[in-house]
Protein backbone atom coordinates (compact mmCIF):
# COMPACT_ATOMS: atom_id res chain seq x y z
CA UNK A 1 0.00 0.00 0.00
CA UNK A 2 1.31 3.44 -0.97
CA UNK A 3 2.31 5.72 1.91
CA UNK A 4 1.29 9.38 2.05
CA UNK A 5 2.18 12.11 4.55
CA UNK A 6 -0.18 15.09 4.66
CA UNK A 7 0.80 18.35 6.40
CA UNK A 8 -1.76 20.94 7.40
CA UNK A 9 -4.35 22.16 9.86
CA UNK A 10 -7.84 23.63 9.94
CA UNK A 11 -10.83 23.08 7.66
CA UNK A 12 -8.89 22.56 4.41
CA UNK A 13 -7.04 19.44 5.50
CA UNK A 14 -10.16 17.94 7.09
CA UNK A 15 -12.00 18.08 3.78
CA UNK A 16 -9.07 16.55 1.89
CA UNK A 17 -8.66 13.69 4.36
CA UNK A 18 -12.36 12.82 4.24
CA UNK A 19 -11.73 11.95 0.58
CA UNK A 20 -8.36 10.23 0.96
CA UNK A 21 -9.75 7.81 3.56
CA UNK A 22 -11.90 6.27 0.79
CA UNK A 23 -8.83 5.03 -1.12
CA UNK A 24 -6.34 2.22 -0.38
CA UNK A 25 -3.62 4.49 0.98
CA UNK A 26 -1.61 4.46 4.19
CA UNK A 27 -2.05 8.08 5.30
CA UNK A 28 -0.08 9.78 8.06
CA UNK A 29 -1.41 13.22 8.88
CA UNK A 30 0.74 15.79 10.68
CA UNK A 31 -1.13 18.67 12.29
CA UNK A 32 0.24 22.07 13.32
CA UNK A 33 -0.34 22.93 16.99
CA UNK A 34 0.34 26.68 17.09
CA UNK A 35 -3.28 27.88 16.98
CA UNK A 36 -4.16 30.35 19.73
CA UNK A 37 -7.72 31.37 18.95
CA UNK A 38 -11.13 30.63 20.44
CA UNK A 39 -11.52 27.52 22.63
CA UNK A 40 -8.11 26.19 21.61
CA UNK A 41 -6.33 29.32 22.81
CA UNK A 42 -8.13 29.32 26.17
CA UNK A 43 -7.29 25.66 26.88
CA UNK A 44 -3.73 26.20 25.67
CA UNK A 45 -3.14 28.97 28.20
CA UNK A 46 -5.15 27.62 31.13
CA UNK A 47 -3.80 24.06 30.92
CA UNK A 48 -0.36 24.81 29.42
CA UNK A 49 -0.84 22.35 26.54
CA UNK A 50 -0.31 22.43 22.75
CA UNK A 51 -3.25 23.55 20.60
CA UNK A 52 -5.79 20.73 20.24
CA UNK A 53 -8.43 22.34 17.99
CA UNK A 54 -7.19 21.33 14.55
CA UNK A 55 -6.34 17.82 15.70
CA UNK A 56 -9.91 17.36 16.90
CA UNK A 57 -11.33 18.61 13.58
CA UNK A 58 -9.12 16.24 11.60
CA UNK A 59 -10.00 13.22 13.75
CA UNK A 60 -13.71 13.85 13.26
CA UNK A 61 -13.29 14.24 9.49
CA UNK A 62 -11.69 10.79 9.37
CA UNK A 63 -14.06 9.11 11.84
CA UNK A 64 -15.83 5.90 10.92
CA UNK A 65 -18.42 5.80 13.71
CA UNK A 66 -22.06 6.66 14.30
CA UNK A 67 -22.88 10.20 13.12
CA UNK A 68 -24.63 11.01 16.42
CA UNK A 69 -21.34 10.42 18.26
CA UNK A 70 -19.50 12.69 15.82
CA UNK A 71 -22.17 15.37 16.33
CA UNK A 72 -21.73 15.05 20.10
CA UNK A 73 -17.98 15.67 19.84
CA UNK A 74 -18.63 18.67 17.57
CA UNK A 75 -21.08 20.18 20.03
CA UNK A 76 -20.08 23.56 21.48
CA UNK A 77 -21.45 24.64 24.83
CA UNK A 78 -23.65 27.66 24.16
CA UNK A 79 -24.62 28.77 27.68
CA UNK A 80 -22.54 31.39 29.42
CA UNK A 81 -20.01 30.01 31.89
CA UNK A 82 -16.57 28.42 32.04
CA UNK A 83 -17.44 25.96 29.24
CA UNK A 84 -18.90 28.57 26.88
CA UNK A 85 -17.82 28.01 23.24
CA UNK A 86 -15.74 24.92 24.07
CA UNK A 87 -16.45 21.95 21.75
CA UNK A 88 -16.65 18.56 23.46
CA UNK A 89 -13.77 17.24 21.32
CA UNK A 90 -11.38 19.85 22.73
CA UNK A 91 -12.36 19.06 26.33
CA UNK A 92 -11.91 15.35 25.61
CA UNK A 93 -8.45 15.80 24.06
CA UNK A 94 -7.34 18.01 26.94
CA UNK A 95 -8.45 15.33 29.42
CA UNK A 96 -6.69 12.62 27.42
CA UNK A 97 -3.42 14.56 27.51
CA UNK A 98 -3.59 14.27 31.29
CA UNK A 99 -4.60 10.61 31.36
CA UNK A 100 -2.39 9.36 28.52
CA UNK A 101 0.61 11.55 29.24
CA UNK A 102 1.06 13.33 25.89
CA UNK A 103 -0.84 14.86 22.99
CA UNK A 104 0.49 12.15 20.66
CA UNK A 105 -0.91 9.36 22.83
CA UNK A 106 -4.13 11.30 23.39
CA UNK A 107 -4.55 11.66 19.62
CA UNK A 108 -3.88 7.97 19.01
CA UNK A 109 -6.41 6.92 21.65
CA UNK A 110 -9.10 9.22 20.29
CA UNK A 111 -8.35 7.93 16.77
CA UNK A 112 -8.90 4.41 18.07
CA UNK A 113 -12.27 5.36 19.56
CA UNK A 114 -13.31 7.01 16.28
CA UNK A 115 -11.99 4.09 14.19
CA UNK A 116 -9.84 6.42 12.15
CA UNK A 117 -8.11 4.87 9.15
CA UNK A 118 -4.49 5.97 9.10
CA UNK A 119 -2.34 7.84 11.60
CA UNK A 120 -2.81 11.35 12.97
CA UNK A 121 0.11 13.02 14.77
CA UNK A 122 0.66 16.47 16.30
CA UNK A 123 3.66 18.29 14.84
CA UNK A 124 5.19 18.63 18.31
CA UNK A 125 4.42 17.95 21.96
CA UNK A 126 5.49 21.47 22.88
CA UNK A 127 3.30 24.46 23.59
CA UNK A 128 4.41 26.79 20.83
CA UNK A 129 3.55 30.20 19.38
CA UNK A 130 4.06 31.67 15.92
CA UNK A 131 6.14 34.85 15.77
CA UNK A 132 6.30 37.23 12.83
CA UNK A 133 9.09 39.81 12.61
CA UNK A 134 9.14 42.80 10.29
CA UNK A 135 10.33 46.40 10.29
CA UNK A 136 11.31 46.29 13.93
CA UNK A 137 7.94 44.93 15.03
CA UNK A 138 7.12 41.55 16.50
CA UNK A 139 3.74 39.92 15.95
CA UNK A 140 3.17 37.23 18.58
CA UNK A 141 0.67 34.39 18.13
CA UNK A 142 -1.20 32.94 15.18
CA UNK A 143 -4.02 35.48 15.19
CA UNK A 144 -1.61 38.44 15.16
CA UNK A 145 0.51 36.83 12.42
CA UNK A 146 -2.55 36.19 10.26
CA UNK A 147 -3.61 39.84 10.50
CA UNK A 148 -0.15 41.25 9.72
CA UNK A 149 1.34 39.01 7.01
CA UNK A 150 2.09 42.00 4.75
CA UNK A 151 4.25 43.51 7.49
CA UNK A 152 6.17 40.31 8.25
CA UNK A 153 9.57 39.55 6.73
CA UNK A 154 10.40 36.46 8.77
CA UNK A 155 8.17 33.82 10.32
CA UNK A 156 9.37 31.60 13.16
CA UNK A 157 8.38 30.01 16.47
CA UNK A 158 8.97 31.50 19.90
CA UNK A 159 11.51 28.68 20.42
CA UNK A 160 13.04 25.89 18.38
CA UNK A 161 10.75 22.88 18.43
CA UNK A 162 11.40 19.17 18.14
CA UNK A 163 9.33 16.53 16.38
CA UNK A 164 8.84 12.86 17.18
CA UNK A 165 10.71 10.02 15.52
CA UNK A 166 7.42 8.71 14.16
CA UNK A 167 7.05 11.80 11.98
CA UNK A 168 10.64 11.55 10.74
CA UNK A 169 10.14 7.88 9.85
CA UNK A 170 6.85 8.60 8.06
CA UNK A 171 8.51 11.28 5.90
CA UNK A 172 11.44 8.95 5.12
CA UNK A 173 9.14 6.10 4.06
CA UNK A 174 6.57 8.19 2.19
CA UNK A 175 5.74 7.75 -1.49
CA UNK A 176 4.17 11.21 -1.59
CA UNK A 177 4.33 14.32 0.61
CA UNK A 178 1.28 16.58 0.47
CA UNK A 179 0.80 20.14 1.69
CA UNK A 180 -2.94 20.50 2.10
CA UNK A 181 -5.24 23.44 1.44
CA UNK A 182 -5.51 25.80 4.39
CA UNK A 183 -4.20 29.07 5.76
CA UNK A 184 -0.83 29.33 4.06
CA UNK A 185 1.03 31.27 6.76
CA UNK A 186 -0.68 29.89 9.86
CA UNK A 187 -1.60 26.26 9.04
CA UNK A 188 0.84 25.14 6.31
CA UNK A 189 4.11 27.04 6.81
CA UNK A 190 4.27 26.20 10.55
CA UNK A 191 5.39 22.70 9.52
CA UNK A 192 8.35 24.16 7.63
CA UNK A 193 9.42 26.24 10.62
CA UNK A 194 10.47 22.99 12.28
CA UNK A 195 14.08 22.39 11.19
CA UNK A 196 13.74 18.63 11.66
CA UNK A 197 10.79 18.51 9.25
CA UNK A 198 12.66 20.47 6.58
CA UNK A 199 15.70 18.23 7.00
CA UNK A 200 13.61 15.06 6.72
CA UNK A 201 11.86 16.37 3.59
CA UNK A 202 15.23 17.32 2.09
CA UNK A 203 16.40 13.71 2.40
CA UNK A 204 13.11 12.18 1.25
CA UNK A 205 12.83 10.79 -2.27
CA UNK A 206 9.06 11.33 -2.38
CA UNK A 207 7.63 14.01 -4.68
CA UNK A 208 6.08 17.04 -3.01
CA UNK A 209 2.49 17.91 -3.90
CA UNK A 210 0.53 21.03 -3.05
CA UNK A 211 -3.27 20.92 -3.14
CA UNK A 212 -4.04 24.55 -3.83
CA UNK A 213 -6.51 26.71 -1.96
CA UNK A 214 -9.67 27.59 -3.87
CA UNK A 215 -10.08 31.08 -2.41
CA UNK A 216 -7.78 33.69 -0.90
CA UNK A 217 -7.61 34.39 2.82
CA UNK A 218 -8.11 38.06 3.70
CA UNK A 219 -5.00 39.53 5.30
CA UNK A 220 -2.83 36.53 4.40
CA UNK A 221 -3.07 35.80 0.68
CA UNK A 222 -5.03 38.66 -0.90
CA UNK A 223 -4.39 38.61 -4.66
CA UNK A 224 -2.30 35.43 -4.54
CA UNK A 225 -2.31 33.07 -7.52
CA UNK A 226 -1.63 29.33 -7.31
CA UNK A 227 1.94 30.14 -8.35
CA UNK A 228 2.30 32.67 -5.51
CA UNK A 229 1.32 30.03 -2.96
CA UNK A 230 3.90 27.62 -4.40
CA UNK A 231 6.63 30.30 -4.39
CA UNK A 232 6.12 30.85 -0.65
CA UNK A 233 6.29 27.12 0.05
CA UNK A 234 9.46 26.77 -2.03
CA UNK A 235 11.09 29.60 -0.06
CA UNK A 236 10.69 27.62 3.17
CA UNK A 237 11.54 24.19 1.71
CA UNK A 238 15.26 25.04 1.76
CA UNK A 239 16.45 23.57 -1.51
CA UNK A 240 13.56 21.31 -2.38
CA UNK A 241 10.57 22.48 -4.40
CA UNK A 242 6.96 21.58 -4.95
CA UNK A 243 6.91 19.01 -7.78
CA UNK A 244 3.20 18.87 -8.60
CA UNK A 245 0.13 20.95 -7.82
CA UNK A 246 -3.53 19.95 -7.81
CA UNK A 247 -5.61 23.03 -8.61
CA UNK A 248 -9.11 24.01 -9.64
CA UNK A 249 -9.81 24.91 -13.26
CA UNK A 250 -13.60 24.96 -12.93
CA UNK A 251 -15.60 28.17 -13.18
CA UNK A 252 -17.32 29.21 -9.95
CA UNK A 253 -20.74 30.83 -10.40
CA UNK A 254 -20.59 34.63 -10.48
CA UNK A 255 -23.17 35.05 -7.70
CA UNK A 256 -21.13 32.86 -5.36
CA UNK A 257 -17.95 34.79 -6.24
CA UNK A 258 -19.65 38.11 -5.50
CA UNK A 259 -21.05 36.86 -2.19
CA UNK A 260 -17.60 35.69 -1.07
CA UNK A 261 -16.06 39.03 -2.03
CA UNK A 262 -18.81 41.14 -0.44
CA UNK A 263 -19.30 39.10 2.75
CA UNK A 264 -15.80 37.79 3.48
CA UNK A 265 -13.40 39.67 1.22
CA UNK A 266 -12.30 36.43 -0.47
CA UNK A 267 -11.54 35.93 -4.15
CA UNK A 268 -11.00 32.85 -6.31
CA UNK A 269 -7.33 31.85 -6.51
CA UNK A 270 -6.40 32.03 -10.23
CA UNK A 271 -4.54 29.14 -11.84
CA UNK A 272 -1.56 31.20 -12.99
CA UNK A 273 2.17 31.35 -12.32
CA UNK A 274 2.62 27.59 -12.50
CA UNK A 275 5.13 27.37 -15.34
CA UNK A 276 7.81 24.70 -14.88
CA UNK A 277 5.75 22.53 -12.54
CA UNK A 278 3.45 19.58 -13.18
CA UNK A 279 -0.15 20.76 -12.92
CA UNK A 280 -3.16 18.52 -12.31
CA UNK A 281 -6.07 20.83 -13.04
CA UNK A 282 -9.75 19.94 -12.97
CA UNK A 283 -13.13 21.10 -11.75
CA UNK A 284 -12.52 20.14 -8.10
CA UNK A 285 -14.78 22.50 -6.18
CA UNK A 286 -18.24 21.93 -4.77
CA UNK A 287 -20.79 24.32 -3.30
CA UNK A 288 -22.02 23.32 0.15
CA UNK A 289 -24.60 25.65 1.70
CA UNK A 290 -23.36 28.39 -0.64
CA UNK A 291 -19.77 27.87 0.51
CA UNK A 292 -16.92 26.89 -1.81
CA UNK A 293 -15.24 23.67 -0.77
CA UNK A 294 -12.96 21.10 -2.39
CA UNK A 295 -14.88 18.17 -3.81
CA UNK A 296 -13.33 15.69 -1.37
CA UNK A 297 -13.85 12.58 -3.48
CA UNK A 298 -12.72 14.08 -6.79
CA UNK A 299 -9.65 15.75 -5.27
CA UNK A 300 -8.62 12.51 -3.55
CA UNK A 301 -9.20 10.57 -6.77
CA UNK A 302 -6.82 12.87 -8.66
CA UNK A 303 -4.17 12.34 -5.98
CA UNK A 304 -4.63 8.57 -6.02
CA UNK A 305 -4.50 8.49 -9.83
CA UNK A 306 -1.25 10.48 -9.79
CA UNK A 307 0.30 8.00 -7.39
CA UNK A 308 -0.77 5.01 -9.44
CA UNK A 309 0.61 6.64 -12.60
CA UNK A 310 3.90 7.40 -10.87
CA UNK A 311 4.25 3.84 -9.59
CA UNK A 312 3.90 2.50 -13.14
N, C-alpha and C positions, 0 to 999 in steps of 0.2 A: 504494500500500500504506500502511495506517495505521501511524503511528509511536507507539511506546510507550516510556516510560522507567520502569524499575523500580528502586527503591531498597531496599537491604536488606543482609543478610549471614547466614551460618549456614545451618542445615538448612531453615528455612522457605522462603527464597527459592529454594533449589535445587529443592524439590518443585514450586513454582509455575512455575518456568521450564521444567521438564521437560514441563509441559502446554502452555505458551504456544508452545513451539517447533513444535508440531503444527499451528499455525494460520498463515494468511498475514498475518503481522504483522512489521514491522520493529522489533525489540526491542533497545534499548540498556539494559544492566544496569550500575548503578553500585554498587560494593561498598565498604563501610566497611573501613578498614584499621587500626583501633585495638585489635584483639584482642591480648592479651598472655599467653594461656594455652598450656599444653602445648607441642607442637613449634613452633608459630608464635611463641610468646614467646621460646623459646630462640634461634631463628634471628634474630629481630628484634634481640635484644640482642647476640648474638655477631657478626652480620654488619652491624649498624647499617642495617637495611632496614625498610620498612613491613611490616605483617602480611600474609602471603601465604596463610594457611589458608583463609579464606572464599572467596577468589578461586579457589583450586584446586578447592574443593567445587563451586562454581558451574560452572566450566568442564567438570567431569566430568558434571554433571547435564544439560548441553546437548550433550554429545559425540555425534557420529554416526559412530563407529568401532567396530571389533571389540571385543566385551565383554571379551575376555582382556586387551587393552591397557588398558582402563579399570580392570580389576581390578588390573593391575600398578601403575598410578599410585596406586591406593587403598591398596596394600600398606604396612603399617607394620612397620618392623624390630622384631622381638620380642626378639632376643638383647641381653644387656647390653653396653653399650659406647657410644661417642660417637654412634652412629646410633639408639640405642634410642628407640622410640616416634615416630620421624620417618617420615611417609608419603612415598613416592617423589615424589608431586606437589609437595610443599613443597621438597624438595631440588632438583627440576628447575626450579621457578620461581626459587629463590634463585640457581641457576647462570645462568639466563637474564637475570636482572637485571644480572649482571656482563657477560655476553656481548652483550646488546642495549642496555645503557646505562640502562634505566629499567624500572620495574614495568609501566608502560603498554605499552611495546614487548614486554616479556616476556610479558604477558598476551595481546597480539595474536598473537604467534608461536605460543604454546601453543594458542590458539583455532584457528589455522590447521591445526596438526597434528591437532587433535581434530575438525576440520570442523564447528566450532560455527556454528550459524545465528544471525546477529545479532552485536551488539558487546558486549563485556564490558570495563568500565573501572574501575580503582581510583579511589576518591574523591579521593585525593591521592597525590603522589609522596613526601610527607614521612613520616618516622617520627614517629608522633604517639601521645599517651596521653590517655585520658579522665581528667578530674578532676571529682570531686564535692565541693561545699563545703556545709557545713551546721553550724550551731551551733558555729562556731569550729574545726571539724575539717575536714581535707582528706583525701579518699579518692582515692588515686592509682592509676590503671590500671583496666582493664575489670573484672577479677575483683573488686577491692575495691569498685568502684562497684556492681556487680551484687549484692553481699552487703549493701550499706548504703543502698539506695535510699530507705528510709523516713527516713533521717537526712540526706538530701541536699536542699538547697533550690535549688541551682543546679548545672547540669551544663555543663561546657565542655571545651576541650582545653587541654593544657599550653602551647600557643602558637597564634596565629591561623594557620590553614592556607589554602592557595590550591588552587584546582581548575583543571583544564585547560580550554582553550577548547572542546575537543570535547564536554565535559559541558555547558557553557553552551549551545552550539549545539543539542545534543540536546534540552535542556529547552525551548528557544525554539521548536523545530520540532515538538515532540510534540503528538499528538492526545489523549494520556492520560498522566497521571503516576500511578504506582502505588507505594504504600508496602506492602511485602510482609509476610507473617507473619514472626515472628521475635522475638527478645528486644527488647522495646520500648525500654528505656533504653540497651542496649549494642550493638544492631545496627541499629535504625531511627533513633532520635534523633541518633546521630552525624552523619548526613547534614545535619540541620538545625542543627548547631553550626557548620557552614561558612557564613559570611555570604554568600559568593558564590552558594551553592546557594539559600539563602532569597531572595536578591535576584532570581535568575533565575526561581524559581517565582512570585514576586510579579508579575513582568511576563509570565508565560506565560498564554495564553488557554485552555490545556488544563484540563479538570476533574481534580480530585484524587480518587483512589480509595484506600481502605484495604481490604486483604484481611485480615480479622480473624484473630487467633490462635484456635485451637480450645480450648487449655487455658492455664491461668495458669502463670507461671514463679515458683517459690518464691523469696521474697526481693525480687522485682521487682514482680510484679503480682498478689500474693495478693488475692483478693476482687474483682478488677477485672471490670467488665462490658465489653461491646463499646463502650458509650458512654464509659466511663472511658478506654479506650485512645484513642478519638477526641479526647477533651478534652485529653489530654496532647499529642497531635500538634498540635492547633489552637493550643495555647499557644506552641509553638515555630515555627509557620508565620508569625508576625508579620503578621497582617492577613488572610491567606488562611485558608480552612478546608477541611476534607475535604468533598467534595461528595457522594460516594456510597461506601457500604460493602458489601462482599460478606461475608456471615456465614453461619454454620451454623445451621440450624433443625431439623436431624435429632436424633433421640434416641439418645444413646450408651448401649449396654448397661450395666446397673447393675453387673455384675461387672467390666467394664473400668474404669468410673468408680472403683469401690472400690479396685481394684489401683493405679490412678494415684495416688489419695489416700494409700493405705497405703505404697506403695513410694517414691513420688517427691514427695509433698506437693502434687500438682497437682490442680486442679479444672477442670471445664468452664466456659468463659467464657460467661455468660448473655447472650442477645440482648436486652438492656435498655438504656435510656438513649439511644436513637437517634432521639428525636423531632426533627423539623425537618431530617432528612437523608434522602436517597434510600437505601433499603435493598434490596439484592438478597439475599434469604434463600432457602436451599435446603439439602437434605441433601447437604453437600459433604465429609463426612469418610469415610475408609476405615480399616479396621483391618488393619495389616500387622504380622504377628508379635506380635499383641496390643498394638500401639502405635497410637495415634490419629494419623492423618496426613490432610492435605488430599487429597481425590480430585483428582489433578493434572489429569486430562482434564476433569472436570466443572467444576472451578473456572475453568480456562482458557476453557471453552466459555461460561460465564456472562459472563466479561470480554469475550470476542469478540462475543457477542450484544449486550451493552451498547453497544459501540463501533459496531456496525452500525446499531443503533437510533438512536443519537445522530447518525450521519452522514445518516440519512434525514430 
